[in-house]
Amino acid sequence: MNRSDADRARRMARIARVRTLEERVARAAWAQAQQKAQAAVEALSRAKGEVAGALDGLRALQSGAVLAGSTWIAFQRTVAPLERRVGAARESVRTQAGRAERAREVWATAERARRALEHLVENARTAARVERERVEAARMDEQASFRDQGRRREQSSAPQPPTADLPTGAALRRADDVRTPR
């Protein structure tokens, strides 16, 4: 691995740490937004319960004797703010759910970026490993070639056994052609 490859590996590792940190921050923001959305849902539920309780009280009064107009107006004054609170709670639920969804999208984007970088890092490692193996194989081939050249030099400089008493060429063919009587 040369110097530029080492620098590239350090930069990629640094970017990977940053992307991991970004993903963690985005995940934490999403979790916090989800908690706020859940709290808004719980507040809506409480507000609905208060309105239902007030309306139950009004029904109880109506089932009895004649209800005075002032009592009816007093209950309306009690129920109207509760109903406004329910409306505000519904709006809060929509707002918080939207924020939670946007936070989830930011987290999903950060996670995809981190995974893509991990994939690039893995590909770079694989490419570096393949390159190291290729260089090692070339080095071994070169060493084998040098050894083979050395053996050939040793064999060419070594004295050769005499070949004059061995038949060659036409004499060799005649020796093979000899027919033996039957």
N, C-alpha and C positions, 0 to 999 in steps of 0.2 A: 504494500500500500504506500503510494508516494505521498508527498506532503499535501498536495491539493486534495487528494482523497481523504486524508486525515482531517484537514480543515473542513471539508464538506461533511464528514461524519460528525464532527463537533457541532457544526451549525445545525445539522438535522436533529441532533440530540437536544440542543438548546430549544429549538422550535417545538420539538415533541414535549418538552417539559412545560413550555408556555401553553401549548394547546391542551395539555392535560389540566393545567391550572384553570384555563378558561372554561373548560368543560365542568370542572368542579364548582366554579363560581356560578355558572349558568344553572347547574343542577340545584344548588342551594337557593338561588333566586326563584327557581320554579317551585321548590318545596315551600318556600316562604309565601309565594303567591297562592299556592294551593291551601295553605293554612288560613290565609286571609279570606279566601273564597269560602272555606268551610265555616269560618267564624261568621261570615255574612249570611250563610244558609241557616246557621243556628239562630242568629238574630232575627231573621225573617220568621222562623218557626216560633220564637218567643212572642214576636209582635202579633202573629196570627192567633196565638193562644190567648193573648190579652184581649184582642177584639172578640174572639169567640166567647171568652168569659164575660165580657161586658154585654154582649148580645144575649147570652143565657140569662143574665140578671134581668135584662129588660123583658124577656119573654116570661120570666117568673113573675114579674110585676104585672104584666099584661094578663096573665092567666087568672089572677086574683080579681079583686074589686076593680072598679073603674079607675083608670090611670089619669092622674091629674096632668094637665098640659105642661105645668112647670116641671114635673118629674120627667116627662117625655123630652122636653127641651134640655134638661140637665143631662140626661143620658146621651142625647145627640151631641152635646158639648163634650162629653167624655169619650164617645165612640169616634167622632170625627178626627181628633188628633191621632188616635190609635190607628185608624185606617190610613191616615197620611204616613204614619210611621211604617205601616206595612208596605205602602207604595215606595217609600224611600228605601226600605230593606230590600224590596224586589230589584230596584234599580242598583243598589249596592251589590246584590248577588250577580246581576248581569255584568257590572263593571269589573268585579273581582274575578269572575269566571273568564272574562275576556283577557284580563291581565295575566291570569294563570296560563291561558292558552298561548298568549304571546311569549311568555317566559318559557313554556315547553318548546315552542318553535325555536327560540334562541338556543336552548339546551340541545335540541335535536341537531341543529346546524353545527354547534360546537362539537358534538359527538361525532358527526359525520366527518368533520374536518380532522379530528384527532385520529379516527380510524383510517382515513385516507393517508394521513402522514405515516401512521404505523405501517400501512401497506407499502408506501414508498421506501421507508426505512428497511423493511424486510426485503423488498426487491433489490435495494442497494447492497444489502448484506449478501444476498444470493449472488448478485453480479460480481461483488468483490471476491467471494469464495470461488466462483467459477474462474475468475481471472487468475487468482492465486494458484488454483489447480492447473490451469493452462500454462502458466509460467513455470511451475514446478515440473510439469510433464516435458516442456521444451528443454528445461535444464537437464533433466534426466536423459532425454534423447541425445542432447549434445554430449553429455558425458559418455554415453554408450557409443556414440560415433567416434569420440576420441580414443576410447579403449579399443574399438574395432580397428581403427587406423594404426594404432600401436601394434596390435597383433599382426596385421598384414605386413608392417615394416619388419617385424621380427622374423616372420616366416620368409619374406623375400631375401633377407640378409643371411638366413641360416643356410648351411650347405645342403644341397639337394642330393638325394641318393642317385647313383648312376642308373640310367634307363637304357643303356646300349644292349643289354642282354634280353630285354623284353621285346617281343615282336610288336611292331607298330604298322599302321597303314595296311598295305597289300599283304605283307607277311602275316599279319594278324588274321586277315580274312582267309588266307590259304590254310593257316593252321586250324581254323574252324571248319574249313571245307573238307578236311581229310575224312575220307570215308573208311570206316573200319569194315574189314571183310566179315561176312557172316558165316 
